[in-house]
Amino acid sequence: MNWPQLIITVITIGSILGVVTLALNLQYARGGMINFGIVAYFAAGAYAYAIATQPAPQGLDQYSFGFDWPWWAGFVAAGFAALVFAVVTGWPTLRLRGEYLALTTFAFAEVFHSFLINERRIGNGTVGLSNLERPVSDWGPIEEKYVFAAAAALLLLVTLIAFRRLLNSPYGRALDAIRDDEIAAAAVAKPVADMRRQVFLISAVPVGFAGALYAMFTTLAQPSLFTAEVTFVVWIALVLGGERPIYGVVLGTLGLVFFEEVVRAWPFETVRSAQIAASVEHVVTGLLFIAVLRLRPFDRISEQLKARA
């Protein structure tokens, strides 16, 4: 097994998904919002980057839009696209609470996934957009994989610091008050609905940036990369790391990604054993998700809301 390459992959993918998990942590642990459609904002960022940087369609291409912008413009467009998608989906969903919010966000994600598959004029359907632009192809003596690992780690660090400062501010303490007792917070004139909406929008932007970086890393934006499995993995990482400490969220994500990458990279002797190992990976991930549902950390929110009703 190539351990240096494995560690680089874990840092890159783990950092990208760590940003998504941090955003989910901000929504759930602080804003009390159960988002089972977080992958849709991740996909919106990736596709926005792809469309912004992709050249105009030619030959057998079926997509209609390619603006051929530089990578940094596509990166900005990714954050903006995730924000716009959060505005569009947040207006109807944030009126709901508990499992109703979870199901509605999940439905939005599935609708968006189906849209990407069937609307070929946007992203080439199931084929997706490939050969996406990377910032620079020649980094001199530094291999490109190290550059992407550093960029992913930097994005994770910036997101971590920004969220930590936000949560340690008076604004963050107001969020905690709303999370613990919404009625009491509203009684002291805290704008509960507005703050919940603000958290939803703020957390969507770094998810869009993470989607753009993922598209750069894989040079591909394809519907098969943005399925509900990504949401489940992020939720499992959140529970493994703990719903309150943001450092634990990062460690939970890196640990889960490390497990998955070790299984994928293990040198199996036969194709059959590799297939069995892949199945075991899915089984273990499924068992972890069942454990999440069994423990149901979000039940506390639902019970509090029912008690207040």
C-alpha positions in Angstrom: 0.0 0.0 0.0 1.3 3.5 -1.0 0.9 5.2 2.4 2.2 8.7 1.4 -0.4 8.8 -1.5 -3.1 7.5 0.9 -2.3 10.2 3.4 -2.4 12.9 0.7 -5.8 11.6 -0.5 -7.2 11.5 3.0 -6.0 15.1 3.7 -7.5 16.3 0.4 -10.9 14.6 0.4 -11.1 14.7 4.2 -10.6 18.5 4.2 -13.1 19.1 1.4 -15.8 17.0 3.2 -14.7 18.5 6.5 -15.8 21.9 5.2 -19.2 20.4 4.4 -19.4 18.8 7.9 -18.5 22.1 9.6 -21.4 23.8 7.7 -23.7 21.0 8.7 -22.6 21.3 12.3 -23.3 25.0 12.2 -26.8 24.4 10.8 -27.7 21.5 13.2 -25.8 22.0 16.4 -26.2 25.8 16.5 -29.2 26.5 14.3 -31.3 23.5 15.2 -31.8 22.7 11.5 -31.7 19.1 10.2 -30.5 19.3 6.7 -30.6 15.9 4.8 -29.9 17.7 1.5 -26.5 19.2 2.1 -25.1 17.4 -0.9 -27.2 19.6 -3.2 -25.3 22.8 -2.2 -22.0 20.9 -2.7 -23.1 19.9 -6.2 -24.3 23.4 -6.9 -20.8 24.7 -6.2 -19.1 22.0 -8.3 -21.4 22.6 -11.3 -21.2 26.3 -11.1 -17.4 26.1 -11.2 -17.6 23.7 -14.1 -20.0 25.8 -16.2 -18.1 29.0 -15.4 -14.7 27.6 -16.5 -15.8 25.2 -19.2 -15.3 26.4 -22.8 -18.2 26.9 -25.2 -19.8 23.6 -26.4 -18.5 22.0 -29.5 -18.8 18.7 -31.3 -20.9 16.2 -29.5 -21.3 18.4 -26.3 -24.9 18.7 -25.2 -24.5 21.4 -22.7 -25.5 24.9 -23.7 -23.4 27.2 -21.4 -19.7 27.4 -21.1 -18.2 30.8 -20.2 -14.5 29.9 -20.2 -13.7 32.1 -17.2 -10.5 31.8 -15.2 -10.5 29.3 -12.2 -10.7 32.1 -9.6 -13.9 33.5 -11.2 -15.4 30.0 -11.2 -14.4 29.6 -7.5 -16.3 32.8 -6.6 -19.2 31.7 -8.8 -19.4 28.4 -6.9 -19.9 30.1 -3.5 -22.5 32.5 -5.1 -24.4 29.5 -6.7 -24.6 27.7 -3.4 -25.8 30.9 -1.7 -28.5 31.4 -4.3 -29.6 27.7 -4.0 -29.8 28.2 -0.3 -32.0 31.3 -0.7 -34.3 29.4 -3.1 -34.6 26.3 -1.0 -34.5 28.0 2.4 -37.6 30.1 1.9 -40.0 27.1 1.9 -38.0 24.7 4.0 -37.1 26.8 7.0 -40.7 27.2 7.9 -40.6 23.6 9.0 -39.0 21.9 12.0 -37.6 18.5 12.9 -38.1 15.5 10.7 -40.3 17.6 8.3 -37.4 19.9 7.6 -35.1 16.8 7.1 -37.4 15.2 4.6 -38.0 18.5 2.7 -34.3 19.2 2.3 -33.7 15.6 1.2 -36.5 16.0 -1.4 -34.9 19.2 -2.7 -31.6 17.4 -3.1 -33.1 14.5 -4.9 -35.0 16.9 -7.3 -31.8 18.7 -8.0 -30.0 15.5 -8.6 -32.7 14.4 -11.0 -32.5 17.8 -12.8 -28.8 17.4 -13.3 -29.3 13.9 -14.9 -32.2 14.9 -17.2 -31.4 18.4 -18.2 -28.5 17.8 -20.5 -28.3 21.5 -21.6 -26.9 22.3 -18.1 -24.3 19.7 -17.4 -24.3 17.1 -20.1 -26.7 14.8 -18.3 -25.2 11.6 -16.8 -21.9 12.1 -18.7 -21.3 15.3 -16.8 -18.6 18.0 -17.5 -15.1 16.7 -17.7 -11.5 18.0 -18.1 -12.3 20.9 -15.9 -9.7 23.7 -15.5 -7.2 23.5 -12.7 -5.5 26.7 -11.5 -2.0 25.9 -12.8 -0.6 22.8 -14.5 3.1 23.4 -13.7 4.1 24.0 -10.1 7.8 23.4 -10.7 9.3 20.9 -8.2 6.1 20.6 -6.2 3.7 17.9 -7.3 0.2 18.9 -8.0 -1.3 16.5 -5.5 0.5 18.4 -2.7 -0.9 21.7 -3.9 -4.4 20.4 -3.8 -3.9 18.9 -0.4 -2.6 22.2 0.9 -5.5 24.1 -0.8 -8.1 21.8 0.7 -6.5 22.0 4.2 -6.3 25.8 3.9 -10.0 26.0 3.0 -10.8 23.8 5.9 -8.7 25.9 8.2 -10.2 29.2 7.1 -13.7 27.8 7.5 -12.9 26.5 10.9 -11.5 29.8 12.1 -14.4 31.8 10.6 -17.0 29.5 12.2 -15.1 29.5 15.5 -15.0 33.3 15.7 -18.7 33.4 14.7 -19.7 31.0 17.5 -17.6 32.7 20.1 -19.1 36.1 19.3 -22.3 37.5 20.8 -24.0 36.4 17.6 -23.0 32.8 18.4 -24.2 33.0 21.9 -27.5 34.2 20.6 -27.6 31.2 18.4 -27.0 29.0 21.4 -29.8 30.7 23.2 -32.2 30.0 20.3 -31.0 26.4 20.0 -31.5 25.8 23.7 -34.8 27.6 24.2 -36.4 29.2 21.1 -39.4 30.7 23.1 -37.2 32.3 25.7 -34.9 33.7 23.0 -37.9 35.2 21.2 -39.2 36.6 24.5 -36.0 38.7 24.8 -36.4 40.1 21.3 -34.0 37.7 19.5 -35.0 37.5 15.8 -35.3 33.7 15.8 -36.5 33.2 12.2 -34.0 35.7 10.7 -31.0 34.3 12.6 -31.9 30.8 11.6 -32.2 31.9 7.9 -28.8 33.7 8.2 -27.1 30.6 9.5 -28.5 28.6 6.7 -27.2 31.1 4.1 -23.8 31.6 5.7 -23.1 27.9 6.0 -24.0 27.3 2.3 -21.1 29.5 0.9 -18.2 27.4 2.1 -20.0 24.3 0.9 -20.1 25.9 -2.5 -16.3 26.6 -2.3 -15.7 23.0 -1.3 -17.7 21.8 -4.3 -15.5 24.0 -6.6 -12.3 22.6 -5.1 -13.7 19.0 -5.4 -14.4 19.7 -9.1 -10.9 21.1 -9.6 -9.4 18.0 -7.9 -11.4 15.4 -9.8 -11.7 17.6 -13.0 -15.2 16.2 -13.2 -18.7 17.4 -12.4 -21.0 14.4 -12.7 -24.3 13.5 -11.0 -23.0 10.2 -9.8 -20.5 12.0 -7.6 -23.2 13.9 -5.7 -25.7 11.3 -4.5 -27.4 11.0 -1.1 -24.4 8.9 0.0 -22.4 12.1 0.5 -25.0 13.5 2.8 -25.1 10.2 4.9 -21.3 10.2 5.1 -21.2 13.8 6.3 -23.9 13.1 8.9 -22.0 10.0 10.2 -18.8 12.1 10.4 -20.7 14.7 12.4 -22.0 12.2 14.9 -18.6 10.5 15.2 -16.9 13.8 15.9 -19.6 15.2 18.2 -22.3 17.7 17.4 -20.9 20.6 19.5 -17.0 20.7 19.3 -16.0 21.9 15.9 -12.5 20.3 16.2 -14.2 16.9 16.8 -16.2 17.4 13.6 -13.0 17.7 11.6 -11.4 14.6 13.3 -14.6 12.6 12.7 -14.5 13.4 9.0 -10.8 12.7 8.6 -11.2 9.4 10.5 -14.2 8.2 8.3 -12.4 9.2 5.1 -9.3 7.4 6.3 -11.3 4.2 6.8 -12.9 4.4 3.4 -9.6 5.1 1.6 -7.8 2.3 3.4 -10.4 -0.2 2.2 -10.2 1.2 -1.4 -6.4 1.2 -1.4 -5.8 -2.2 0.2 -3.8 -4.5 -2.1 -6.3 -7.4 -2.5 -5.0 -10.5 -4.4 -8.1 -11.1 -6.5 -10.9 -9.1 -8.0 -13.4 -11.1 -6.0 -11.8 -10.2 -2.7 -11.7 -6.5 -3.7 -15.4 -6.7 -4.5 -16.1 -8.2 -1.1 -14.1 -5.5 0.6 -16.0 -2.8 -1.2 -19.3 -4.4 -0.1 -18.0 -4.6 3.5 -17.2 -0.9 3.3 -20.8 -0.1 2.3 -22.1 -2.4 5.0 -20.0 -0.7 7.7 -21.0 2.7 6.4 -24.6 1.6 6.4 -24.4 0.3 9.9 -22.9 3.6 11.1 -25.8 5.4 9.5 -28.3 3.0 11.2 -26.5 3.8 14.5 -27.0 7.5 13.8 -30.7 6.9 13.2 -30.9 4.7 16.2 -29.3 7.2 18.5 -31.2 10.0 16.8 -29.4 13.0 18.2 -31.9 15.3 16.5 -34.8 13.8 18.6 -34.0 16.3 21.3 -35.0 19.1 19.0 -38.3 17.5 18.0 -39.2 16.7 21.6 -38.5 20.2 22.7 -40.6 21.6 19.9 -43.5 19.2 20.7 -43.3 20.1 24.3 -43.5 23.8 23.5 -46.5 23.3 21.2 
